[in-house]
Every structure is written in structure tokens, then in C-alpha cells.
Amino acid sequence: MTKGDKYLIIIIIIISLISIIYVERDATSYNSKYISIQVNGKEYKKITFNPKMVGKTIPIKTKYGYNLIEIGDKKVRVIEADCPDKLDVKQGYISKPGETIVCLPNRLIIEIKGENGENEIDYLSY
């Protein structure tokens, strides 16, 4: 490996670290985050994060099944479910916009959504 190869590797690593920091900072720049709970493809409930909701549990009882959701400090998880595999319970907390918890037997989707207050394109790739 020549001296030029070493410089090239160092430059690539620095550029990679800068882009990771930029993307991570941009992903958390939402003014408000909320929880979207969907059952069978339709919005069942929309919950905005606020300090009063921390520690609260929300039962979701439908004809498809039962799930118990716990709200944490800007995070959410399923703590109880009557589905056979309980993958939604095992997943734990989600906290970033775009993350989801899915319970297929109960047709439940819990998603963190964010509003950044801007109506512009986030990323564009060619």
C-alpha cells in the first residue's frame, strides 16, 4: 500500500463520518413527533408526545386481537399482546420517525411520525 492509498483511505473515512453525523442530526430535527396507531390499514389513534403521557398505557382492543401499548419519554413499545409469537412485545421501544412496530395477527401498526415544519424534499438520489 502506497502513501497515496493511505491518504485516500483516511479521506474516505473522514467523509463517511461527516455524512453519518449529518444524516443522524437531520433525522432528529423534527419539531414534533407523534405516534400513529393503525389497525387493519386505518388510523385508529394519533398520540402526540408530551410529558403527561409518560408511563401511560393504552389498550388496543379490536376484533383482531388485543395489544397494550406503553408510552415512554419520546418512545413507545408494546408490553402485552395476545398474538402467538409476541414479536411486537419482544421488539421493545421505538423512538425515531419512520420506526415501526408491527403485529400481523392483530393487524396493528405503530409508527413514529415526525413533522419538521418544512414542505421540501428531504433527500434526492440520482
MOPAC internal coordinates of N, CA, C and O (Angstrom, degrees):
PM7 1SCF
backbone

  N    0.0000 0     0.00 0     0.00 0    0    0    0
  C    1.4477 1     0.00 0     0.00 0    1    0    0
  C    1.5275 1   107.89 1     0.00 0    2    1    0
  O    1.2310 1   121.90 1   -51.84 1    3    2    1
  N    1.2998 1   113.96 1   128.16 1    3    2    1
  C    1.4616 1   118.94 1  -178.04 1    5    3    2
  C    1.5303 1   111.01 1   -86.19 1    6    5    3
  O    1.2310 1   121.55 1    -8.46 1    7    6    5
  N    1.3226 1   114.64 1   171.54 1    7    6    5
  C    1.4610 1   120.91 1   179.50 1    9    7    6
  C    1.5324 1   110.63 1   -63.06 1   10    9    7
  O    1.2310 1   120.28 1   142.92 1   11   10    9
  N    1.3189 1   117.07 1   -37.08 1   11   10    9
  C    1.4686 1   121.87 1   178.17 1   13   11   10
  C    1.5240 1   112.05 1   -64.48 1   14   13   11
  O    1.2310 1   120.39 1   142.09 1   15   14   13
  N    1.3556 1   116.86 1   -37.91 1   15   14   13
  C    1.4623 1   120.79 1   177.28 1   17   15   14
  C    1.5263 1   111.02 1   -63.00 1   18   17   15
  O    1.2310 1   120.45 1   138.86 1   19   18   17
  N    1.3187 1   116.75 1   -41.14 1   19   18   17
  C    1.4677 1   121.03 1   179.59 1   21   19   18
  C    1.5241 1   110.85 1   -63.75 1   22   21   19
  O    1.2310 1   120.20 1   137.56 1   23   22   21
  N    1.3372 1   117.21 1   -42.44 1   23   22   21
  C    1.4651 1   120.72 1   177.38 1   25   23   22
  C    1.5312 1   110.75 1   -62.71 1   26   25   23
  O    1.2310 1   120.69 1   137.97 1   27   26   25
  N    1.3235 1   116.29 1   -42.03 1   27   26   25
  C    1.4590 1   120.75 1   179.65 1   29   27   26
  C    1.5291 1   111.04 1   -62.13 1   30   29   27
  O    1.2310 1   119.94 1   136.84 1   31   30   29
  N    1.3197 1   117.71 1   -43.16 1   31   30   29
  C    1.4661 1   121.84 1   178.45 1   33   31   30
  C    1.5225 1   110.71 1   -62.93 1   34   33   31
  O    1.2310 1   120.03 1   136.94 1   35   34   33
  N    1.3184 1   117.55 1   -43.06 1   35   34   33
  C    1.4701 1   121.35 1   179.32 1   37   35   34
  C    1.5291 1   110.46 1   -63.50 1   38   37   35
  O    1.2310 1   120.00 1   137.59 1   39   38   37
  N    1.3239 1   117.61 1   -42.41 1   39   38   37
  C    1.4683 1   121.25 1   179.37 1   41   39   38
  C    1.5290 1   110.50 1   -64.10 1   42   41   39
  O    1.2310 1   120.16 1   137.63 1   43   42   41
  N    1.3262 1   117.30 1   -42.37 1   43   42   41
  C    1.4715 1   120.85 1   178.92 1   45   43   42
  C    1.5266 1   110.63 1   -63.20 1   46   45   43
  O    1.2310 1   119.68 1   138.46 1   47   46   45
  N    1.3194 1   118.21 1   -41.54 1   47   46   45
  C    1.4695 1   121.86 1   178.64 1   49   47   46
  C    1.5252 1   110.65 1   -63.72 1   50   49   47
  O    1.2310 1   119.97 1   136.47 1   51   50   49
  N    1.3207 1   117.66 1   -43.53 1   51   50   49
  C    1.4717 1   121.26 1   179.70 1   53   51   50
  C    1.5272 1   110.71 1   -63.35 1   54   53   51
  O    1.2310 1   120.21 1   135.58 1   55   54   53
  N    1.3209 1   117.20 1   -44.42 1   55   54   53
  C    1.4685 1   120.63 1   178.99 1   57   55   54
  C    1.5291 1   110.40 1   -63.61 1   58   57   55
  O    1.2310 1   120.15 1   140.36 1   59   58   57
  N    1.3189 1   117.31 1   -39.64 1   59   58   57
  C    1.4672 1   120.96 1   178.39 1   61   59   58
  C    1.5184 1   111.38 1   -62.96 1   62   61   59
  O    1.2310 1   120.17 1   135.34 1   63   62   61
  N    1.3193 1   117.28 1   -44.66 1   63   62   61
  C    1.4674 1   120.94 1   179.69 1   65   63   62
  C    1.5268 1   111.57 1   -63.71 1   66   65   63
  O    1.2310 1   120.48 1   138.25 1   67   66   65
  N    1.3168 1   116.69 1   -41.75 1   67   66   65
  C    1.4685 1   120.24 1   178.64 1   69   67   66
  C    1.5315 1   110.44 1   -63.04 1   70   69   67
  O    1.2310 1   120.04 1   137.59 1   71   70   69
  N    1.3265 1   117.52 1   -42.41 1   71   70   69
  C    1.4678 1   119.48 1  -179.50 1   73   71   70
  C    1.5242 1   111.63 1   -68.38 1   74   73   71
  O    1.2310 1   119.51 1   144.31 1   75   74   73
  N    1.3197 1   118.54 1   -35.69 1   75   74   73
  C    1.4689 1   121.38 1   176.92 1   77   75   74
  C    1.5236 1   110.15 1   -63.92 1   78   77   75
  O    1.2310 1   120.27 1   135.26 1   79   78   77
  N    1.3162 1   117.09 1   -44.74 1   79   78   77
  C    1.4707 1   121.04 1   179.15 1   81   79   78
  C    1.5265 1   110.11 1   -62.70 1   82   81   79
  O    1.2310 1   119.83 1   137.37 1   83   82   81
  N    1.3172 1   117.92 1   -42.63 1   83   82   81
  C    1.4647 1   121.82 1  -179.66 1   85   83   82
  C    1.5264 1   111.20 1   -63.17 1   86   85   83
  O    1.2310 1   120.18 1   132.87 1   87   86   85
  N    1.3298 1   117.27 1   -47.13 1   87   86   85
  C    1.4631 1   121.01 1  -178.84 1   89   87   86
  C    1.5246 1   110.52 1   -65.03 1   90   89   87
  O    1.2310 1   119.75 1   137.23 1   91   90   89
  N    1.3145 1   118.08 1   -42.77 1   91   90   89
  C    1.4685 1   121.75 1   179.27 1   93   91   90
  C    1.5268 1   110.64 1   -63.33 1   94   93   91
  O    1.2310 1   119.76 1   137.70 1   95   94   93
  N    1.3057 1   118.07 1   -42.30 1   95   94   93
  C    1.4666 1   121.71 1   179.22 1   97   95   94
  C    1.5240 1   110.11 1   -65.83 1   98   97   95
  O    1.2310 1   120.35 1   139.43 1   99   98   97
  N    1.3177 1   116.93 1   -40.57 1   99   98   97
  C    1.4569 1   121.18 1  -178.93 1  101   99   98
  C    1.5233 1   111.32 1   -69.09 1  102  101   99
  O    1.2310 1   120.13 1   145.70 1  103  102  101
  N    1.3190 1   117.35 1   -34.30 1  103  102  101
  C    1.4633 1   120.86 1  -179.52 1  105  103  102
  C    1.5173 1   112.14 1   -68.54 1  106  105  103
  O    1.2310 1   119.84 1   155.33 1  107  106  105
  N    1.3201 1   117.91 1   -24.67 1  107  106  105
  C    1.4642 1   120.70 1  -179.14 1  109  107  106
  C    1.5205 1   112.70 1  -102.38 1  110  109  107
  O    1.2310 1   119.56 1  -166.70 1  111  110  109
  N    1.3237 1   118.45 1    13.30 1  111  110  109
  C    1.4587 1   121.00 1  -175.50 1  113  111  110
  C    1.5267 1   113.21 1   -92.46 1  114  113  111
  O    1.2310 1   119.87 1  -157.31 1  115  114  113
  N    1.3035 1   117.85 1    22.69 1  115  114  113
  C    1.4515 1   120.77 1   179.29 1  117  115  114
  C    1.5160 1   110.18 1   -77.83 1  118  117  115
  O    1.2310 1   120.80 1   -43.03 1  119  118  117
  N    1.3391 1   116.07 1   136.97 1  119  118  117
  C    1.4562 1   120.94 1   179.04 1  121  119  118
  C    1.5178 1   111.16 1   -69.51 1  122  121  119
  O    1.2310 1   120.31 1   140.82 1  123  122  121
  N    1.3170 1   117.01 1   -39.18 1  123  122  121
  C    1.4561 1   119.88 1   179.77 1  125  123  122
  C    1.5173 1   109.50 1  -142.59 1  126  125  123
  O    1.2310 1   121.39 1   -40.43 1  127  126  125
  N    1.3173 1   114.94 1   139.57 1  127  126  125
  C    1.4551 1   121.25 1   176.27 1  129  127  126
  C    1.5217 1   107.47 1  -116.50 1  130  129  127
  O    1.2310 1   121.13 1   -32.55 1  131  130  129
  N    1.3173 1   115.43 1   147.45 1  131  130  129
  C    1.4535 1   118.97 1   176.17 1  133  131  130
  C    1.5220 1   109.44 1  -143.62 1  134  133  131
  O    1.2310 1   121.35 1   -15.50 1  135  134  133
  N    1.3222 1   115.03 1   164.50 1  135  134  133
  C    1.4559 1   122.34 1  -179.14 1  137  135  134
  C    1.5202 1   107.67 1  -101.82 1  138  137  135
  O    1.2310 1   120.61 1   -52.11 1  139  138  137
  N    1.3097 1   116.45 1   127.89 1  139  138  137
  C    1.4575 1   121.73 1   174.67 1  141  139  138
  C    1.5236 1   107.31 1  -108.06 1  142  141  139
  O    1.2310 1   120.56 1   -60.77 1  143  142  141
  N    1.3249 1   116.54 1   119.23 1  143  142  141
  C    1.4632 1   121.74 1   178.34 1  145  143  142
  C    1.5226 1   107.13 1  -107.68 1  146  145  143
  O    1.2310 1   121.00 1   -58.36 1  147  146  145
  N    1.3287 1   115.68 1   121.64 1  147  146  145
  C    1.4610 1   121.16 1  -179.12 1  149  147  146
  C    1.5176 1   109.75 1  -119.92 1  150  149  147
  O    1.2310 1   120.91 1   -41.86 1  151  150  149
  N    1.3160 1   115.87 1   138.14 1  151  150  149
  C    1.4595 1   121.87 1   174.85 1  153  151  150
  C    1.5185 1   107.16 1  -124.13 1  154  153  151
  O    1.2310 1   120.98 1   -54.88 1  155  154  153
  N    1.3116 1   115.72 1   125.12 1  155  154  153
  C    1.4627 1   122.93 1   179.58 1  157  155  154
  C    1.5302 1   111.83 1    55.62 1  158  157  155
  O    1.2310 1   120.42 1  -143.12 1  159  158  157
  N    1.3329 1   116.81 1    36.88 1  159  158  157
  C    1.4583 1   122.21 1   175.70 1  161  159  158
  C    1.5178 1   115.45 1    83.96 1  162  161  159
  O    1.2310 1   119.79 1   178.24 1  163  162  161
  N    1.3309 1   118.00 1    -1.76 1  163  162  161
  C    1.4669 1   121.16 1  -179.96 1  165  163  162
  C    1.5189 1   109.43 1  -114.79 1  166  165  163
  O    1.2310 1   120.95 1   -37.38 1  167  166  165
  N    1.3391 1   115.79 1   142.62 1  167  166  165
  C    1.4657 1   118.88 1  -179.09 1  169  167  166
  C    1.5248 1   109.76 1   -66.92 1  170  169  167
  O    1.2310 1   121.44 1   -57.56 1  171  170  169
  N    1.3255 1   114.84 1   122.44 1  171  170  169
  C    1.4589 1   123.15 1  -178.47 1  173  171  170
  C    1.5222 1   110.46 1   -92.97 1  174  173  171
  O    1.2310 1   121.17 1   138.60 1  175  174  173
  N    1.3311 1   115.36 1   -41.40 1  175  174  173
  C    1.4580 1   120.43 1  -178.04 1  177  175  174
  C    1.5210 1   109.51 1  -158.60 1  178  177  175
  O    1.2310 1   120.98 1   -31.63 1  179  178  177
  N    1.3331 1   115.73 1   148.37 1  179  178  177
  C    1.4652 1   122.66 1   175.98 1  181  179  178
  C    1.5258 1   106.60 1  -126.02 1  182  181  179
  O    1.2310 1   120.58 1   -56.91 1  183  182  181
  N    1.3338 1   116.49 1   123.09 1  183  182  181
  C    1.4618 1   121.19 1  -175.54 1  185  183  182
  C    1.5197 1   108.93 1  -123.06 1  186  185  183
  O    1.2310 1   120.60 1   -55.50 1  187  186  185
  N    1.3233 1   116.46 1   124.50 1  187  186  185
  C    1.4573 1   121.64 1   176.27 1  189  187  186
  C    1.5200 1   108.92 1   -87.76 1  190  189  187
  O    1.2310 1   120.83 1   -42.72 1  191  190  189
  N    1.3257 1   116.01 1   137.28 1  191  190  189
  C    1.4651 1   119.97 1   177.23 1  193  191  190
  C    1.5221 1   109.61 1   -67.89 1  194  193  191
  O    1.2310 1   120.41 1   -49.40 1  195  194  193
  N    1.3175 1   116.82 1   130.60 1  195  194  193
  C    1.4577 1   122.15 1   170.78 1  197  195  194
  C    1.5245 1   108.43 1  -155.34 1  198  197  195
  O    1.2310 1   119.59 1   -21.38 1  199  198  197
  N    1.3170 1   118.39 1   158.62 1  199  198  197
  C    1.4692 1   121.25 1  -175.14 1  201  199  198
  C    1.5297 1   114.20 1   -58.54 1  202  201  199
  O    1.2310 1   119.73 1   152.40 1  203  202  201
  N    1.3272 1   118.13 1   -27.60 1  203  202  201
  C    1.4650 1   120.82 1   179.94 1  205  203  202
  C    1.5261 1   112.43 1   -68.72 1  206  205  203
  O    1.2310 1   120.16 1   157.35 1  207  206  205
  N    1.3294 1   117.31 1   -22.65 1  207  206  205
  C    1.4635 1   121.51 1  -176.83 1  209  207  206
  C    1.5248 1   113.26 1   -85.78 1  210  209  207
  O    1.2310 1   119.70 1   166.75 1  211  210  209
  N    1.3198 1   118.17 1   -13.25 1  211  210  209
  C    1.4665 1   121.06 1  -176.76 1  213  211  210
  C    1.5259 1   109.63 1   -61.52 1  214  213  211
  O    1.2310 1   120.90 1   -52.27 1  215  214  213
  N    1.3278 1   115.88 1   127.73 1  215  214  213
  C    1.4584 1   121.90 1   178.72 1  217  215  214
  C    1.5199 1   114.30 1    88.56 1  218  217  215
  O    1.2310 1   119.62 1   173.32 1  219  218  217
  N    1.3203 1   118.34 1    -6.68 1  219  218  217
  C    1.4659 1   121.38 1  -179.34 1  221  219  218
  C    1.5231 1   109.92 1   -78.36 1  222  221  219
  O    1.2310 1   121.24 1   -30.59 1  223  222  221
  N    1.3214 1   115.24 1   149.41 1  223  222  221
  C    1.4567 1   121.22 1   174.82 1  225  223  222
  C    1.5194 1   108.67 1  -114.99 1  226  225  223
  O    1.2310 1   121.19 1   -35.76 1  227  226  225
  N    1.3106 1   115.32 1   144.24 1  227  226  225
  C    1.4593 1   121.54 1  -178.88 1  229  227  226
  C    1.5266 1   108.26 1  -125.58 1  230  229  227
  O    1.2310 1   120.01 1   -64.68 1  231  230  229
  N    1.3308 1   117.58 1   115.32 1  231  230  229
  C    1.4642 1   119.25 1   176.72 1  233  231  230
  C    1.5304 1   110.71 1   -79.97 1  234  233  231
  O    1.2310 1   120.72 1   -44.51 1  235  234  233
  N    1.3102 1   116.22 1   135.49 1  235  234  233
  C    1.4647 1   122.39 1   175.61 1  237  235  234
  C    1.5253 1   106.08 1  -116.45 1  238  237  235
  O    1.2310 1   120.72 1   -78.02 1  239  238  237
  N    1.3203 1   116.24 1   101.98 1  239  238  237
  C    1.4621 1   121.64 1  -177.77 1  241  239  238
  C    1.5261 1   107.85 1  -116.13 1  242  241  239
  O    1.2310 1   120.79 1   -65.45 1  243  242  241
  N    1.3236 1   116.09 1   114.55 1  243  242  241
  C    1.4592 1   121.51 1   179.58 1  245  243  242
  C    1.5175 1   108.60 1  -130.90 1  246  245  243
  O    1.2310 1   120.70 1    -1.25 1  247  246  245
  N    1.3186 1   116.27 1   178.75 1  247  246  245
  C    1.4667 1   119.43 1   178.20 1  249  247  246
  C    1.5310 1   111.80 1   -68.58 1  250  249  247
  O    1.2310 1   120.63 1   165.66 1  251  250  249
  N    1.3457 1   116.40 1   -14.34 1  251  250  249
  C    1.4627 1   120.35 1  -179.73 1  253  251  250
  C    1.5245 1   112.56 1   -88.43 1  254  253  251
  O    1.2310 1   119.88 1   157.04 1  255  254  253
  N    1.3291 1   117.83 1   -22.96 1  255  254  253
  C    1.4595 1   120.33 1  -179.36 1  257  255  254
  C    1.5149 1   112.51 1   157.76 1  258  257  255
  O    1.2310 1   121.75 1     9.94 1  259  258  257
  N    1.3332 1   114.25 1  -170.06 1  259  258  257
  C    1.4627 1   121.46 1  -174.97 1  261  259  258
  C    1.5247 1   110.20 1  -127.17 1  262  261  259
  O    1.2310 1   120.74 1   -45.59 1  263  262  261
  N    1.3215 1   116.18 1   134.41 1  263  262  261
  C    1.4621 1   122.97 1   173.86 1  265  263  262
  C    1.5196 1   107.84 1  -136.73 1  266  265  263
  O    1.2310 1   120.61 1   -34.92 1  267  266  265
  N    1.3244 1   116.44 1   145.08 1  267  266  265
  C    1.4579 1   121.87 1   175.76 1  269  267  266
  C    1.5211 1   107.39 1  -118.04 1  270  269  267
  O    1.2310 1   120.72 1   -58.87 1  271  270  269
  N    1.3254 1   116.23 1   121.13 1  271  270  269
  C    1.4617 1   122.81 1  -175.18 1  273  271  270
  C    1.5163 1   109.12 1  -106.04 1  274  273  271
  O    1.2310 1   120.93 1   -42.08 1  275  274  273
  N    1.3375 1   115.83 1   137.92 1  275  274  273
  C    1.4602 1   121.15 1   176.75 1  277  275  274
  C    1.5236 1   109.20 1  -114.50 1  278  277  275
  O    1.2310 1   121.00 1   -47.77 1  279  278  277
  N    1.3371 1   115.70 1   132.23 1  279  278  277
  C    1.4590 1   121.75 1   178.39 1  281  279  278
  C    1.5203 1   108.07 1   -96.28 1  282  281  279
  O    1.2310 1   120.45 1   -52.40 1  283  282  281
  N    1.3277 1   116.74 1   127.60 1  283  282  281
  C    1.4586 1   121.94 1   175.72 1  285  283  282
  C    1.5193 1   109.99 1  -108.72 1  286  285  283
  O    1.2310 1   120.70 1    15.19 1  287  286  285
  N    1.3117 1   116.26 1  -164.81 1  287  286  285
  C    1.4574 1   121.66 1   178.39 1  289  287  286
  C    1.5272 1   108.81 1   -76.06 1  290  289  287
  O    1.2310 1   120.44 1   -85.24 1  291  290  289
  N    1.3267 1   116.77 1    94.76 1  291  290  289
  C    1.4664 1   124.98 1  -177.40 1  293  291  290
  C    1.5224 1   112.31 1    59.97 1  294  293  291
  O    1.2310 1   120.92 1  -146.45 1  295  294  293
  N    1.3447 1   115.85 1    33.55 1  295  294  293
  C    1.4567 1   121.28 1   176.54 1  297  295  294
  C    1.5252 1   108.54 1  -151.37 1  298  297  295
  O    1.2310 1   120.74 1   -15.87 1  299  298  297
  N    1.3196 1   116.20 1   164.13 1  299  298  297
  C    1.4623 1   121.46 1  -177.50 1  301  299  298
  C    1.5266 1   109.07 1  -146.33 1  302  301  299
  O    1.2310 1   121.12 1   -28.26 1  303  302  301
  N    1.3401 1   115.45 1   151.74 1  303  302  301
  C    1.4651 1   120.20 1   176.73 1  305  303  302
  C    1.5254 1   109.23 1  -152.69 1  306  305  303
  O    1.2310 1   120.93 1   -16.45 1  307  306  305
  N    1.3255 1   115.82 1   163.55 1  307  306  305
  C    1.4551 1   122.34 1   172.99 1  309  307  306
  C    1.5230 1   106.34 1   -97.45 1  310  309  307
  O    1.2310 1   120.40 1   -54.48 1  311  310  309
  N    1.3394 1   116.84 1   125.52 1  311  310  309
  C    1.4659 1   119.33 1  -178.36 1  313  311  310
  C    1.5250 1   112.50 1  -105.82 1  314  313  311
  O    1.2310 1   120.50 1   166.18 1  315  314  313
  N    1.3257 1   116.65 1   -13.82 1  315  314  313
  C    1.4614 1   119.60 1   179.83 1  317  315  314
  C    1.5168 1   108.89 1  -153.39 1  318  317  315
  O    1.2310 1   120.70 1   -38.78 1  319  318  317
  N    1.3362 1   116.26 1   141.22 1  319  318  317
  C    1.4614 1   121.07 1   178.25 1  321  319  318
  C    1.5188 1   109.02 1  -154.89 1  322  321  319
  O    1.2310 1   120.76 1   -27.74 1  323  322  321
  N    1.3246 1   116.15 1   152.26 1  323  322  321
  C    1.4600 1   119.36 1   178.28 1  325  323  322
  C    1.5284 1   112.88 1  -100.71 1  326  325  323
  O    1.2310 1   120.19 1  -166.87 1  327  326  325
  N    1.3269 1   117.24 1    13.13 1  327  326  325
  C    1.4619 1   120.72 1   176.95 1  329  327  326
  C    1.5337 1   109.31 1   -75.93 1  330  329  327
  O    1.2310 1   119.71 1   -25.11 1  331  330  329
  N    1.3343 1   118.15 1   154.89 1  331  330  329
  C    1.4667 1   119.93 1  -174.70 1  333  331  330
  C    1.5328 1   115.51 1   -68.01 1  334  333  331
  O    1.2310 1   119.14 1   142.37 1  335  334  333
  N    1.3247 1   119.24 1   -37.63 1  335  334  333
  C    1.4661 1   120.26 1  -174.25 1  337  335  334
  C    1.5269 1   114.16 1   -91.23 1  338  337  335
  O    1.2310 1   119.53 1   157.12 1  339  338  337
  N    1.3114 1   118.50 1   -22.88 1  339  338  337
  C    1.4719 1   124.81 1   178.21 1  341  339  338
  C    1.5360 1   113.63 1    55.89 1  342  341  339
  O    1.2310 1   120.60 1  -146.23 1  343  342  341
  N    1.3253 1   116.46 1    33.77 1  343  342  341
  C    1.4659 1   120.22 1   177.92 1  345  343  342
  C    1.5218 1   111.64 1   -64.87 1  346  345  343
  O    1.2310 1   120.33 1   147.79 1  347  346  345
  N    1.3196 1   116.98 1   -32.21 1  347  346  345
  C    1.4643 1   120.44 1   178.62 1  349  347  346
  C    1.5236 1   111.59 1   -66.62 1  350  349  347
  O    1.2310 1   120.05 1   145.29 1  351  350  349
  N    1.3149 1   117.51 1   -34.71 1  351  350  349
  C    1.4700 1   121.54 1   177.71 1  353  351  350
  C    1.5290 1   109.91 1   -71.39 1  354  353  351
  O    1.2310 1   120.77 1   139.29 1  355  354  353
  N    1.3267 1   116.14 1   -40.71 1  355  354  353
  C    1.4698 1   121.22 1  -178.23 1  357  355  354
  C    1.5305 1   112.65 1   -69.78 1  358  357  355
  O    1.2310 1   119.89 1   159.33 1  359  358  357
  N    1.3257 1   117.81 1   -20.67 1  359  358  357
  C    1.4661 1   120.54 1  -176.66 1  361  359  358
  C    1.5194 1   112.54 1   -66.57 1  362  361  359
  O    1.2310 1   119.78 1   146.78 1  363  362  361
  N    1.3073 1   118.02 1   -33.22 1  363  362  361
  C    1.4609 1   120.55 1   179.57 1  365  363  362
  C    1.5141 1   112.34 1    84.46 1  366  365  363
  O    1.2310 1   121.15 1    22.13 1  367  366  365
  N    1.3389 1   115.40 1  -157.87 1  367  366  365
  C    1.4639 1   121.77 1  -174.82 1  369  367  366
  C    1.5229 1   112.04 1   -75.43 1  370  369  367
  O    1.2310 1   121.15 1   -32.83 1  371  370  369
  N    1.3348 1   115.41 1   147.17 1  371  370  369
  C    1.4610 1   122.57 1   166.43 1  373  371  370
  C    1.5242 1   106.77 1  -122.68 1  374  373  371
  O    1.2310 1   120.46 1   -32.96 1  375  374  373
  N    1.3449 1   116.73 1   147.04 1  375  374  373
  C    1.4626 1   118.75 1  -174.87 1  377  375  374
  C    1.5283 1   114.56 1  -144.33 1  378  377  375
  O    1.2310 1   119.36 1   167.93 1  379  378  377
  N    1.3097 1   118.83 1   -12.07 1  379  378  377
  C    1.4685 1   120.89 1  -175.64 1  381  379  378
  C    1.5242 1   110.29 1  -105.07 1  382  381  379
  O    1.2310 1   120.27 1   -35.24 1  383  382  381
  N    1.3323 1   117.09 1   144.76 1  383  382  381
  C    1.4624 1   119.88 1   177.38 1  385  383  382
  C    1.5272 1   111.11 1   -55.90 1  386  385  383
  O    1.2310 1   121.27 1   -46.71 1  387  386  385
  N    1.3252 1   115.17 1   133.29 1  387  386  385
  C    1.4579 1   121.34 1  -178.48 1  389  387  386
  C    1.5156 1   113.47 1   100.32 1  390  389  387
  O    1.2310 1   119.67 1   160.06 1  391  390  389
  N    1.3270 1   118.23 1   -19.94 1  391  390  389
  C    1.4602 1   120.48 1   178.33 1  393  391  390
  C    1.5266 1   109.66 1   -74.73 1  394  393  391
  O    1.2310 1   120.95 1   -34.95 1  395  394  393
  N    1.3378 1   115.78 1   145.05 1  395  394  393
  C    1.4592 1   120.38 1  -178.43 1  397  395  394
  C    1.5167 1   111.81 1  -135.28 1  398  397  395
  O    1.2310 1   121.55 1   -25.64 1  399  398  397
  N    1.3110 1   114.64 1   154.36 1  399  398  397
  C    1.4621 1   123.28 1   167.49 1  401  399  398
  C    1.5207 1   104.85 1  -118.73 1  402  401  399
  O    1.2310 1   120.54 1   -49.91 1  403  402  401
  N    1.3299 1   116.56 1   130.09 1  403  402  401
  C    1.4571 1   120.81 1  -177.40 1  405  403  402
  C    1.5201 1   109.55 1  -124.59 1  406  405  403
  O    1.2310 1   120.62 1   -46.99 1  407  406  405
  N    1.3217 1   116.42 1   133.01 1  407  406  405
  C    1.4603 1   123.05 1   172.68 1  409  407  406
  C    1.5250 1   106.25 1  -121.35 1  410  409  407
  O    1.2310 1   120.29 1   -81.43 1  411  410  409
  N    1.3250 1   117.05 1    98.57 1  411  410  409
  C    1.4631 1   120.98 1  -175.33 1  413  411  410
  C    1.5283 1   113.36 1   -64.95 1  414  413  411
  O    1.2310 1   118.89 1   134.88 1  415  414  413
  N    1.3457 1   119.72 1   -45.12 1  415  414  413
  C    1.4708 1   117.97 1  -179.59 1  417  415  414
  C    1.5330 1   112.96 1   -58.98 1  418  417  415
  O    1.2310 1   120.21 1   144.58 1  419  418  417
  N    1.3241 1   117.20 1   -35.42 1  419  418  417
  C    1.4671 1   121.26 1  -178.95 1  421  419  418
  C    1.5268 1   112.69 1   -94.49 1  422  421  419
  O    1.2310 1   120.46 1  -178.29 1  423  422  421
  N    1.3373 1   116.72 1     1.71 1  423  422  421
  C    1.4691 1   123.70 1   178.89 1  425  423  422
  C    1.5309 1   111.78 1    55.12 1  426  425  423
  O    1.2310 1   121.03 1  -137.77 1  427  426  425
  N    1.3199 1   115.63 1    42.23 1  427  426  425
  C    1.4609 1   122.36 1  -176.03 1  429  427  426
  C    1.5228 1   110.52 1  -111.27 1  430  429  427
  O    1.2310 1   120.72 1   -45.45 1  431  430  429
  N    1.3273 1   116.23 1   134.55 1  431  430  429
  C    1.4628 1   122.48 1   173.03 1  433  431  430
  C    1.5221 1   107.37 1  -129.51 1  434  433  431
  O    1.2310 1   121.01 1   -54.37 1  435  434  433
  N    1.3250 1   115.67 1   125.63 1  435  434  433
  C    1.4600 1   121.63 1   174.52 1  437  435  434
  C    1.5155 1   105.91 1  -114.15 1  438  437  435
  O    1.2310 1   120.43 1   -55.98 1  439  438  437
  N    1.3203 1   116.78 1   124.02 1  439  438  437
  C    1.4614 1   120.75 1  -176.52 1  441  439  438
  C    1.5187 1   110.13 1  -132.57 1  442  441  439
  O    1.2310 1   121.25 1   -40.82 1  443  442  441
  N    1.3397 1   115.22 1   139.18 1  443  442  441
  C    1.4562 1   120.72 1   172.27 1  445  443  442
  C    1.5227 1   106.59 1   -87.68 1  446  445  443
  O    1.2310 1   120.89 1   -54.38 1  447  446  445
  N    1.3069 1   115.91 1   125.62 1  447  446  445
  C    1.4606 1   120.70 1   178.29 1  449  447  446
  C    1.5158 1   108.22 1  -120.18 1  450  449  447
  O    1.2310 1   120.88 1   -25.78 1  451  450  449
  N    1.3132 1   115.93 1   154.22 1  451  450  449
  C    1.4577 1   120.31 1  -179.35 1  453  451  450
  C    1.5048 1   111.62 1  -134.13 1  454  453  451
  O    1.2310 1   121.40 1   -28.99 1  455  454  453
  N    1.3113 1   114.93 1   151.01 1  455  454  453
  C    1.4568 1   121.51 1   175.89 1  457  455  454
  C    1.5176 1   107.17 1  -121.37 1  458  457  455
  O    1.2310 1   120.65 1   -63.74 1  459  458  457
  N    1.3272 1   116.36 1   116.26 1  459  458  457
  C    1.4607 1   118.28 1  -178.94 1  461  459  458
  C    1.5199 1   112.57 1   -96.56 1  462  461  459
  O    1.2310 1   120.09 1  -173.05 1  463  462  461
  N    1.3142 1   117.42 1     6.95 1  463  462  461
  C    1.4535 1   120.42 1   174.05 1  465  463  462
  C    1.5146 1   115.05 1    75.05 1  466  465  463
  O    1.2310 1   119.96 1  -176.41 1  467  466  465
  N    1.3033 1   117.67 1     3.59 1  467  466  465
  C    1.4546 1   120.94 1  -179.02 1  469  467  466
  C    1.5178 1   109.07 1  -123.08 1  470  469  467
  O    1.2310 1   120.30 1   -39.01 1  471  470  469
  N    1.2953 1   117.03 1   140.99 1  471  470  469
  C    1.4534 1   121.81 1   176.69 1  473  471  470
  C    1.5180 1   109.20 1  -105.27 1  474  473  471
  O    1.2310 1   121.08 1  -117.45 1  475  474  473
  N    1.2948 1   115.55 1    62.55 1  475  474  473
  C    1.4543 1   119.58 1  -179.73 1  477  475  474
  C    1.5211 1   109.08 1  -130.83 1  478  477  475
  O    1.2310 1   120.87 1   -13.96 1  479  478  477
  N    1.3011 1   115.94 1   166.04 1  479  478  477
  C    1.4515 1   121.82 1  -179.59 1  481  479  478
  C    1.5202 1   108.99 1   -70.96 1  482  481  479
  O    1.2310 1   120.70 1   -48.54 1  483  482  481
  N    1.3476 1   116.26 1   131.46 1  483  482  481
  C    1.4590 1   120.40 1   179.80 1  485  483  482
  C    1.5272 1   111.23 1   -73.77 1  486  485  483
  O    1.2310 1   121.01 1   124.25 1  487  486  485
  N    1.3226 1   115.67 1   -55.75 1  487  486  485
  C    1.4572 1   120.98 1  -178.87 1  489  487  486
  C    1.5190 1   108.60 1  -139.27 1  490  489  487
  O    1.2310 1   120.96 1   -28.65 1  491  490  489
  N    1.3088 1   115.76 1   151.35 1  491  490  489
  C    1.4464 1   121.40 1   178.78 1  493  491  490
  C    1.5161 1   107.54 1  -136.48 1  494  493  491
  O    1.2310 1   120.92 1   -52.87 1  495  494  493
  N    1.3291 1   115.85 1   127.13 1  495  494  493
  C    1.4624 1   118.67 1   177.80 1  497  495  494
  C    1.5268 1   108.59 1  -122.91 1  498  497  495
  O    1.2310 1   121.63 1   -29.56 1  499  498  497
  N    1.2938 1   114.49 1   150.44 1  499  498  497
  C    1.4555 1   120.37 1  -178.34 1  501  499  498
  C    1.4971 1   110.27 1  -108.29 1  502  501  499
  O    1.2310 1   120.10 1   180.00 1  503  502  501

